[in-house]
Amino acid sequence: MEHESRVLEFWRGNGRTGSTMQVYLCWVRRFYRYCDGRHRDPVTHLTLDGAREFARGYARERGIDEQQTFACARSALRAWSIAVRTLGGSPPSWRRPAPPPRWRPILREYCRFRQHHRGVAASSLCGEVKYIAQFLALLGAAGRPVSRIRLIDIDAFVVRLRTRCTPRTIAGVCSTLRAFLRFLTATGRLRHDLACSVAAPIAPRRDRPPRALAWCDVRRILAAVDLRVRAGHRDRTLFLLMAAYGMGAAEVRALCLDDIDWRAATLRVTRPKTGTSIVLPLLPQLARALVQYLRFGRPRHAQSRALFLSACAPHGPVSGSAVRHAFRKHAQTAGVDVHHLGPHALRHSHATRQIDLGAPPKIVGDILGHRDPASTSAYVHVASRRLRPLALPVPR
């Protein structure tokens, strides 16, 4: 087979064991023989559908379980496809591209309206459109057009949400409905503005436990990361950035190699929600951690310019679920109870520590990327050191 020795070297460089590589090669050779026997181009059929067809035929010929055969063949052929593409080959896409969401014209216009007039990110709009589509479906079931929306329709929709959503979620949906009703009024689809009449349930801002960790716990989590594996260098550097700069997981995941200016010792951070950028000084300890990660943790054959990559091929940008899993794993190793917390706790910990050390809230808010000073209060309301001297004595 073409590229066999180079693919083996690629697999070996990505941590595949010798036994795994031998099993993969056996399935790849069977796939090539299967395609040759049917006069097919194996490279053209190196897709998920091709692997499923091969597993079906191979299992029937030998009278073995088809699902187990497909599971083994899929892993081997996908690893082969990724390696061939990384090494310069041109196999087809492993999966068929997902069709774009088929939104109604009014929803597409609403998204353009929100992006143009309010600067809402596309990721936030996906969540808004989901609930608006449910509301429109409820209207359609009642046989009522958008121009004849009534408050009882909104109340009925909110009551239905109460059976499966928390008050905080329902409050967010009501905010989305207000935005949609304002859009309908602004575009002339509604004669009267009903947005001011949408009543949301009361969701206290402080109904959650504090999300900030003690700084000693942050140190314990960082010290618990195993640097003997590649992913350990990535996780430690990633968490260091979040703890030192108060960056969110989305901001860290959006970093690329070009954002680091080694000569100027700066780091450019782009806010995913607003698209704005801020240039931060590259602290010496973080610079050393980045160098160690780039030398020992970042995959050598990666084609992506993203700074933090997944440990498994094809080495795309690290996912949010991978960051959450890594944070909870290292916290558990360190003996820190973060059952209900995620990596965003590092952002809260940074903000709380800065306020405790005497940093002005305005500067903390600017570093965190907040436009409204009220947004910073959600991160610093547990700054107990500075609040403790203000407490009145307990009367006797």
Secondary structure, DSSP 8 states (H G I E B T S, - for coil): -TTHHHHHHHHHHTT--HHHHHHHHHHHHHHHHHHHHTT--TTTT-SHHHHHHHHHHHHHHHT--HHHHHHHHHHHHHHHHHHHHHTT-----SS---------HHHHHHHHHHHHHH---HHHHHHHHHHHHHHHHHHHHTT--GGG--HHHHHHHHHHHTTTS-HHHHHHHHHHHHHHHHHHHHTTS-SS--GGG-------TT-S------HHHHHHHHHTS-TTSHHHHHHHHHHHHHHHH---HHHHHT-BGGGEETTTTEEEEE-TTT--EEEEE--HHHHHHHHHHHHHTS-TT----BSSB-SSTT--B--HHHHHHHHHHHHHHHT---TT--THHHHHHHHHHHHHTT--HHHHHHHHT-SSHHHHHHHHTT-HHHHGGG------
